[in-house]
Amino acid sequence: MGISRRQFLSCAAGAMAIGLPFDLTRPVETRRTCLLDLREQCGLRESVAGYASVLASLSSAPHRGALIVPAALAIPPAAVRMIVAWLQAGATAILESGAGFAAESTFRVHQGTLRASLQIRVEPPVALWASSRSAPYVDYTWPYPTKLRDFSRVVPLGPQAGEIIASVDGLPVALRRRNGLGGGTLIFIGSPVGPAIWAGDAEARRWLFDVVTSLSNESARPG
């Protein structure tokens, strides 16, 4: 599994997203952070723009590389294969759900694909602002404790293996899990971060930067 030479150059430049369809014929390149744009299956275009805005700064920092999938709705089989390929190559895949804003039928497809293909269990979306709340923030515990702004609807996680790294109103909404085959790390985000980056949220930008560089440091440790 892999991506085409043209996609390698896009990643190296740190400015362009990989789109669908793509050619899985060459070894996976994990030296740069790349965006996988699901196009019509991306629920929040501002999320793509947010992540793209920090690619240049990520490419200048020492890290193993990550595949970022912004605001995913229905996840095509080719996209699942690419996520798995990155994990098997020992890299990081950051999968952000956009299904909190989708129709119920689209969410069900999203939910089924996550469970069957990536062993991620999610619950139906929750509208956070429908109840009284002190502040619209998600509490993150990794890679450092912080609060990131939410955008009113989240996709909570069900019981499963992995470390919960964020919660809001008592709901787990993000996790990280090491891949048993290739040693890569899958990070699932049920409360979109890309739109906050796009809106100029400095803490969201710092969080993404630290996630990628922290994973690079972890992969370099023995054991």
Backbone hydrogen bonds, N-H to C=O, Kabsch-Sander energy under -0.5 kcal/mol:
donor,donor_aa,acceptor,acceptor_aa,energy
3,I,27,P,-0.6
8,F,4,S,-2.0
9,L,5,R,-2.2
10,S,6,R,-1.8
11,C,7,Q,-2.3
12,A,8,F,-2.6
13,A,9,L,-2.1
14,G,10,S,-0.9
14,G,11,C,-0.8
15,A,10,S,-1.1
16,M,10,S,-1.0
18,I,35,L,-3.7
20,L,37,D,-0.6
24,L,22,F,-0.7
25,T,23,D,-1.2
28,V,1,M,-0.7
30,T,28,V,-0.6
34,C,66,A,-2.7
35,L,16,M,-0.5
36,L,68,I,-2.9
37,D,18,I,-3.6
37,D,35,L,-0.7
38,L,36,L,-0.7
41,Q,38,L,-2.3
42,C,39,R,-2.2
43,G,41,Q,-0.6
43,G,71,A,-3.5
47,S,44,L,-1.4
48,V,44,L,-1.0
49,A,45,R,-1.9
50,G,46,E,-2.0
51,Y,47,S,-2.3
52,A,48,V,-2.6
53,S,49,A,-1.5
54,V,51,Y,-1.5
55,L,52,A,-1.0
58,L,54,V,-1.9
59,S,55,L,-2.5
60,S,56,A,-0.9
61,A,58,L,-1.3
67,L,92,T,-2.8
68,I,34,C,-3.1
68,I,66,A,-0.6
69,V,67,L,-0.5
69,V,94,I,-3.1
72,A,69,V,-0.5
72,A,96,E,-3.3
73,L,41,Q,-2.3
79,A,76,P,-0.6
80,V,76,P,-2.0
81,R,77,P,-2.5
82,M,78,A,-1.8
83,I,79,A,-2.4
84,V,80,V,-2.6
85,A,81,R,-2.2
86,W,82,M,-2.1
87,L,83,I,-2.1
88,Q,84,V,-2.7
89,A,85,A,-1.3
90,G,87,L,-1.6
91,A,86,W,-2.4
92,T,65,G,-1.2
93,A,185,T,-2.6
94,I,67,L,-3.2
95,L,93,A,-0.7
95,L,187,I,-3.2
96,E,69,V,-2.6
96,E,94,I,-0.7
97,S,189,I,-3.0
98,G,72,A,-3.0
99,A,72,A,-0.5
101,F,98,G,-1.3
102,A,99,A,-1.3
107,F,103,A,-2.4
108,R,104,E,-2.3
109,V,105,S,-1.6
110,H,106,T,-2.5
111,Q,107,F,-3.3
112,G,108,R,-2.4
113,T,109,V,-2.4
114,L,110,H,-2.3
115,R,111,Q,-2.0
116,A,112,G,-2.6
117,S,113,T,-2.7
118,L,113,T,-0.7
118,L,114,L,-1.4
119,Q,115,R,-0.7
120,I,114,L,-2.2
121,R,119,Q,-0.5
122,V,120,I,-0.6
123,E,156,P,-2.8
126,V,154,V,-2.5
128,L,126,V,-0.9
128,L,152,S,-2.8
129,W,152,S,-0.8
130,A,127,A,-0.9
131,S,128,L,-1.4
137,Y,135,A,-1.9
138,V,148,L,-3.5
139,D,167,S,-2.6
140,Y,138,V,-0.6
140,Y,146,T,-3.1
141,T,165,I,-2.5
142,W,165,I,-0.9
146,T,140,Y,-2.0
148,L,138,V,-2.4
150,D,136,P,-2.1
153,R,151,F,-0.7
154,V,126,V,-2.1
155,V,190,G,-2.0
157,L,172,P,-2.8
158,G,121,R,-2.7
163,E,176,R,-2.6
164,I,162,G,-0.6
165,I,174,A,-2.3
166,A,174,A,-1.2
167,S,139,D,-2.1
168,V,171,L,-2.1
171,L,168,V,-2.4
173,V,166,A,-2.3
174,A,166,A,-1.1
175,L,188,F,-1.9
176,R,163,E,-1.9
177,R,186,L,-2.1
179,N,184,G,-4.3
183,G,179,N,-1.4
184,G,87,L,-1.3
185,T,91,A,-1.5
186,L,177,R,-3.1
187,I,93,A,-3.0
187,I,185,T,-0.5
188,F,175,L,-2.2
188,F,186,L,-0.5
189,I,95,L,-2.5
190,G,173,V,-3.8
196,A,193,V,-0.6
197,I,193,V,-1.9
198,W,194,G,-2.5
199,A,195,P,-1.8
200,G,197,I,-1.7
201,D,196,A,-2.6
202,A,200,G,-0.8
205,R,201,D,-1.8
206,R,202,A,-2.4
207,W,203,E,-2.4
208,L,204,A,-2.1
209,F,205,R,-2.1
210,D,206,R,-2.7
211,V,207,W,-2.4
212,V,208,L,-2.0
213,T,209,F,-2.1
214,S,210,D,-2.5
215,L,211,V,-2.0
216,S,212,V,-1.5
217,N,213,T,-1.8
218,E,214,S,-2.1
219,S,215,L,-2.2
220,A,216,S,-1.0
221,R,218,E,-1.3
